[in-house]
Structure formats: structure tokens, C-alpha cells
């Protein structure tokens, strides 16, 4: 890691933070931390080969 943030990392951070915010505001969607980690992990796996 060279200290620079690439587009994939920015997308992962943005998607995770938006998901955590939405689930935190509406607890019926699930636990905020679990859903946020799940979305970030899924995107990381999907974008790994790019």
C-alpha cells in the first residue's frame, strides 16, 4: 500500500458508510455494523479482479 486511496477503496468506504447510516436510522433493516460490513465485504469480493 502506497498511501494513496484508489477508486475501489473510496467506493467501499462510501457504500459502507451510507449503509451503516441508513440501517442506524431505521433499525428494522438490521444491525448497522453487520450490514455495513456485509456490503463492504461483498463489494470487495466483486471488485477484487479489477
VENPECOR-V681415 format. One record per pair of residues at least 12 apart in sequence whose ideal C-beta (glycine too) atoms are under 10 Angstrom apart, sorted by the first residue. I is the first residue (numbers start at 1). GAP is how many residues later the second one is. Records with the same first field share a line. If there is no record, write none. Layout:
BEGIN
I: GAP / GAP
END
This chain:
BEGIN
6: 44
7: 40 / 43
8: 35 / 36 / 39 / 40 / 42
9: 35 / 38
11: 29 / 32 / 33 / 36
12: 27 / 28 / 29 / 30 / 31 / 32 / 35
13: 27
14: 26 / 29
15: 21 / 24 / 25 / 27 / 28 / 29
16: 17 / 19 / 20 / 21 / 22 / 23 / 24 / 25 / 27 / 28
17: 19 / 22 / 23
18: 18 / 21
19: 13 / 16 / 17 / 18 / 19 / 20 / 21
20: 12 / 13 / 14 / 15 / 16 / 17 / 19 / 20
21: 15
22: 13 / 14
23: 12 / 13 / 16
24: 12
END
